[in-house]
Amino acid sequence: MYKKYKKELELAEAKYHDLEKSTKKLLQDTIKKSVRTEITDGYKYNITPFQNERYGFKINGKTIAKEIVKNSCIKYYFDEQDKIILQENMAVSLKKFHNRTIYLHEENCLLIIRLVGTDLNSINICTLVSEQVIKSIGFAQYGVSVNLYEYSDNQLQQIIVYNKEHNATYEHCPTEQFHYDKNGKLECIIETFSSGDTRIRYSTKKINYKKLTARLETELASNVKDFLNKLSSDVTQDDVYYDEEDVTVIGFTCQPAHQCLDVAMHTDEFEEYLNPADFTYKIVCSLDLINRPLDDEEERKIVLASVNAINNFTRSDVFKSIPKAEEFCATIFYYDLEHYEKENDDVKKILKDNPYFNCESDDK
């Protein structure tokens, strides 16, 4: 692939190095060309086809009167033709706009220049035919990319993506496929890798949280039951987790962004001075959550759906059959955050009457 686009990649590299020394002036000149600005909470515009949806973002930004210190705060700059020539994204840690994208509109070409502060990060040279992007050649400090856009009846069908690090001998070649509803509105973007694996990069389908809770509750019972049966029927195998030992801790790790809910058990002697994260666990099962990018509210609701499933599961016959030590307890991890049952008020409400979870804050 890179032999085919070698000259274009070399031009992109030359352009990148040419811009490295002039980004501050380019930024100043771009701001001077602006005739109006618009501040939004959330993404409101695409400059290339579905550029935000490709990374899981929804185009639902709302215009606001002044900037806010949120990662979703964006400032757009427009030229006399009402084209976006600069986009600035808020950096919460710095409390100011810091990540910037400059758009240079030329005949049959769009040059995209990404800055971190005023330092050059990457560029893309987009080729346009009848105002449609058909190809994007990218160059960055650590690698190069080629994106090929394919249309049918003026509707984007797929983007074939080639990514390669500068010193790598291999390339990543995923394909992004775009699916639409009967009215022609984008419904989802599915990424397929050369291995055959797929993932949903974007979806407008609503999540049924009640069904998610019911599914997880069923799968928890089924997987834990299988785990216990395996232990009781195969106690002589080397990989057995315990031999007639009682469980001291059962941990549930909820990671919506990684699309999984993990369950693990600990059977060593319970030591109160240790945090649950310091225990040695045996993974019981890993359950799928929702295979798609999530916004903050969707992630919050998935966590609560998972906790509801866990709460219901602890009242099941399967859970009762777990051989429990006298000091047995259950705990929830939210990614690497320990004792989430103590840290999150919504989780506390769900588990407040559950005898296996200690939801009292440590500072009380």
C-alpha positions in Angstrom: 0.0 0.0 0.0 2.8 2.5 0.9 4.5 2.0 -2.3 1.4 3.0 -4.1 1.1 6.2 -2.1 4.8 6.8 -1.5 5.0 10.2 -3.4 1.9 11.5 -1.5 3.3 10.4 1.8 6.6 12.0 1.0 4.8 15.3 0.2 2.9 15.0 3.5 6.1 14.5 5.4 7.7 17.5 3.7 4.6 19.6 4.5 4.7 18.5 8.1 8.4 19.5 8.5 7.7 22.8 6.7 4.9 23.7 9.1 6.8 22.7 12.3 8.6 26.1 12.4 5.6 28.3 11.5 2.6 27.0 13.6 2.4 30.0 15.9 2.2 32.5 13.0 -0.2 30.2 11.1 -2.5 30.1 14.2 -2.3 33.9 14.5 -3.1 34.4 10.8 -6.0 32.0 11.0 -7.6 33.8 13.9 -7.2 37.1 12.1 -9.1 35.6 9.1 -12.0 34.7 11.3 -15.2 36.9 11.0 -17.1 35.1 13.8 -16.8 32.5 16.5 -19.2 30.1 18.1 -18.8 28.3 21.4 -20.6 25.0 22.0 -21.0 22.4 24.6 -20.4 19.2 22.5 -19.6 18.7 18.9 -21.9 20.6 16.5 -20.1 20.4 13.1 -18.3 17.9 10.9 -15.7 19.2 8.5 -14.9 15.8 6.9 -17.5 13.0 6.7 -18.5 11.8 10.1 -15.2 12.9 11.6 -16.7 13.0 15.1 -18.9 9.9 14.9 -15.9 7.9 13.8 -14.5 8.4 17.3 -17.9 7.8 19.0 -19.0 11.4 19.5 -22.5 12.5 18.7 -23.3 15.7 16.8 -25.5 17.2 19.4 -23.5 20.3 20.6 -25.4 23.3 21.9 -24.4 26.9 21.3 -23.5 28.6 24.6 -22.8 32.2 25.6 -19.3 31.7 27.0 -16.7 29.1 27.5 -17.1 26.5 30.2 -14.3 24.3 31.8 -15.5 21.0 30.4 -13.8 18.7 27.9 -16.9 19.0 25.7 -16.4 22.8 25.3 -15.4 23.7 21.7 -14.8 27.0 20.0 -15.3 27.3 16.2 -13.9 30.1 14.1 -15.5 30.9 10.7 -14.2 32.8 7.7 -16.1 35.1 5.3 -17.5 32.1 3.3 -18.8 30.7 6.7 -16.4 27.8 6.5 -14.8 26.6 9.7 -11.1 27.4 9.7 -10.2 26.7 13.3 -11.5 24.5 16.1 -10.3 24.8 19.7 -11.0 22.1 22.3 -11.0 22.9 26.0 -8.4 21.1 28.2 -9.9 20.9 31.7 -6.6 20.4 33.5 -5.3 23.7 32.0 -8.7 25.5 32.2 -8.3 26.9 28.7 -8.5 26.0 25.0 -5.4 24.0 24.2 -5.9 21.4 21.5 -6.5 23.0 18.1 -7.3 22.0 14.6 -6.7 24.4 11.6 -8.6 23.8 8.4 -7.1 25.3 5.2 -9.6 25.2 2.4 -8.2 25.0 -1.1 -9.6 24.0 -4.5 -10.1 20.3 -4.4 -8.0 20.0 -1.3 -8.4 20.4 2.5 -5.3 20.6 4.7 -6.0 19.7 8.3 -3.3 20.8 10.8 -3.6 19.6 14.5 -1.8 21.4 17.2 -1.3 20.8 20.9 -1.0 24.2 22.3 1.0 25.8 19.4 3.1 22.7 18.7 2.4 20.7 15.6 0.9 17.2 16.3 -0.1 15.9 12.9 -1.4 16.9 9.4 -3.8 15.4 6.9 -4.0 16.3 3.2 -7.5 15.5 1.9 -8.3 15.2 -1.8 -11.7 16.4 -2.8 -13.8 15.5 -5.8 -17.1 17.4 -6.3 -16.5 18.6 -2.7 -16.4 15.0 -1.3 -13.3 13.7 0.5 -12.1 10.7 -1.4 -8.6 10.3 0.2 -6.7 11.5 3.2 -3.0 11.2 3.5 -1.7 11.7 7.1 1.7 12.3 8.7 2.5 12.6 12.4 5.6 12.3 14.6 5.2 8.6 15.1 3.5 7.3 11.9 1.6 7.8 8.7 -1.9 7.0 7.5 -3.9 6.6 4.3 -7.7 6.8 4.4 -9.7 5.9 1.3 -13.3 7.0 1.2 -15.8 5.0 -0.9 -19.3 6.3 -1.8 -22.5 5.0 -3.4 -25.1 7.4 -4.6 -23.3 10.2 -2.7 -23.5 8.3 0.5 -20.4 7.2 2.3 -20.2 3.4 2.5 -16.8 2.7 3.9 -13.4 4.0 4.7 -10.4 1.8 4.2 -7.7 2.8 6.7 -4.0 2.1 6.6 -1.9 3.0 9.6 1.8 2.4 10.1 4.4 3.6 12.6 7.5 4.9 11.0 9.8 2.1 12.1 7.3 -0.7 12.0 7.4 -3.5 9.4 3.6 -4.0 9.5 0.6 -1.9 9.0 -2.9 -1.8 10.6 -5.6 -2.1 8.0 -9.1 -1.7 9.5 -12.2 -0.9 7.5 -14.9 1.4 8.8 -18.4 0.6 7.4 -21.3 3.1 7.6 -24.8 1.8 8.0 -27.9 4.0 7.6 -31.6 3.8 8.5 -34.4 3.8 5.9 -34.3 7.6 5.9 -30.6 7.8 5.1 -29.6 8.8 8.6 -26.4 7.3 9.9 -27.2 4.5 12.3 -23.9 2.9 13.2 -20.2 2.6 12.2 -18.7 -0.8 12.4 -14.9 -1.2 12.3 -13.6 -4.5 10.9 -9.9 -5.5 11.5 -7.7 -7.7 9.3 -8.1 -10.4 11.9 -11.8 -10.5 11.3 -12.7 -9.0 14.7 -15.2 -6.1 14.7 -16.2 -3.3 17.1 -19.0 -0.7 16.9 -17.4 2.7 16.8 -20.7 4.6 16.8 -24.4 3.8 17.2 -27.6 5.7 17.5 -29.5 2.7 18.9 -30.8 3.2 22.4 -29.5 0.9 25.1 -32.2 -1.1 27.0 -30.8 -1.0 30.5 -33.5 -3.3 32.0 -32.6 -6.0 29.4 -28.9 -5.5 30.2 -29.6 -6.0 33.9 -31.7 -9.1 33.3 -29.0 -10.6 30.9 -26.2 -9.9 33.3 -28.1 -11.4 36.2 -28.7 -14.6 34.2 -25.1 -14.8 33.0 -23.7 -14.2 36.5 -25.7 -17.1 37.9 -24.8 -19.4 35.0 -21.1 -18.7 35.0 -20.6 -18.8 38.8 -22.6 -22.1 38.9 -20.3 -23.6 36.2 -17.3 -22.3 38.1 -18.4 -23.9 41.4 -19.3 -27.2 39.6 -15.9 -27.3 38.0 -14.2 -26.9 41.4 -16.2 -29.6 43.1 -15.7 -32.1 40.3 -12.1 -31.5 39.6 -10.3 -30.9 42.9 -7.2 -32.8 41.9 -6.2 -30.6 38.9 -3.2 -28.2 39.2 -5.3 -25.2 38.2 -7.9 -25.6 40.9 -8.4 -22.4 42.7 -9.2 -23.8 46.1 -9.7 -27.2 47.7 -12.6 -27.0 50.1 -11.6 -23.5 51.1 -14.2 -20.8 51.8 -14.4 -17.7 49.8 -13.5 -14.5 51.7 -14.1 -11.9 49.0 -16.0 -11.8 45.7 -15.0 -8.8 43.6 -17.0 -7.4 40.7 -15.0 -5.1 38.3 -17.2 -2.9 36.1 -15.4 -1.4 33.1 -18.0 0.0 30.6 -15.4 1.5 28.2 -13.7 -1.9 28.0 -17.1 -3.5 27.6 -16.7 -6.0 30.4 -17.9 -6.9 33.9 -15.4 -9.2 35.6 -16.1 -11.5 38.5 -13.3 -12.9 40.7 -13.0 -14.7 44.1 -10.4 -14.6 46.8 -10.0 -17.5 49.4 -6.8 -16.7 51.3 -7.1 -15.6 54.9 -8.9 -12.3 55.2 -6.6 -9.5 56.4 -8.4 -6.3 57.3 -5.3 -4.1 56.7 -5.2 -5.1 53.1 -7.2 -3.4 50.4 -9.3 -5.7 48.2 -7.1 -4.6 45.2 -4.1 -6.2 47.0 -5.8 -9.6 47.3 -5.0 -12.5 44.9 -8.0 -13.3 42.8 -9.0 -16.0 40.5 -11.1 -14.8 37.6 -14.5 -16.6 37.6 -15.9 -15.0 34.4 -15.8 -11.9 32.2 -19.2 -10.8 30.9 -19.8 -8.5 27.9 -21.4 -5.2 28.5 -22.2 -2.9 25.5 -20.0 -3.1 22.4 -20.0 0.5 21.3 -18.5 3.9 22.3 -20.3 5.5 25.2 -21.0 9.0 26.4 -20.7 9.8 30.1 -24.5 9.3 30.8 -24.6 6.0 29.0 -21.6 4.8 31.0 -23.2 5.9 34.3 -26.4 4.0 33.4 -24.5 0.9 32.4 -22.7 0.9 35.8 -26.0 1.1 37.6 -27.5 -1.6 35.4 -24.5 -3.8 36.3 -24.9 -3.1 40.0 -28.6 -3.9 39.9 -27.7 -7.2 38.3 -25.1 -7.9 41.0 -27.5 -6.9 43.7 -30.2 -9.3 42.4 -27.6 -12.1 41.9 -26.5 -12.0 45.6 -30.1 -13.0 46.4 -30.0 -16.1 44.1 -29.6 -19.7 45.1 -26.4 -19.9 43.2 -24.8 -17.1 45.2 -26.1 -18.8 48.4 -24.3 -21.9 47.4 -20.9 -20.2 47.4 -18.9 -21.6 50.3 -18.3 -18.4 52.4 -15.8 -17.7 55.1 -17.1 -16.1 58.3 -15.7 -12.7 57.3 -17.0 -13.0 53.7 -17.8 -9.8 51.9 -18.4 -8.5 48.4 -16.9 -5.4 46.7 -17.1 -3.5 43.5 -14.3 -2.0 41.5 -15.0 0.7 38.9 -11.9 0.3 36.7 -9.1 0.7 39.3 -11.2 2.6 41.9 -11.7 0.4 44.9 -14.8 0.2 47.1 -17.1 1.8 44.6 -20.0 0.8 46.8 -18.7 3.5 49.2 -17.7 6.1 46.7 -20.8 6.5 44.5 -24.1 7.6 46.0 -26.3 5.9 43.3 -24.5 2.6 43.9 -25.0 3.1 47.7 -28.7 3.4 47.2 -28.9 0.2 45.3 -26.8 -1.8 47.8 -27.9 -0.1 51.0 -29.8 -3.2 52.2 -27.4 -5.8 50.8 -25.7 -7.6 53.7 -22.6 -8.5 51.7 -21.5 -5.0 50.8 -20.2 -2.4 53.3 -21.4 0.9 51.8 -20.3 3.1 54.7 -17.6 5.7 53.9 -14.3 5.2 55.6 -14.3 8.7 57.0 -17.4 8.1 59.1 
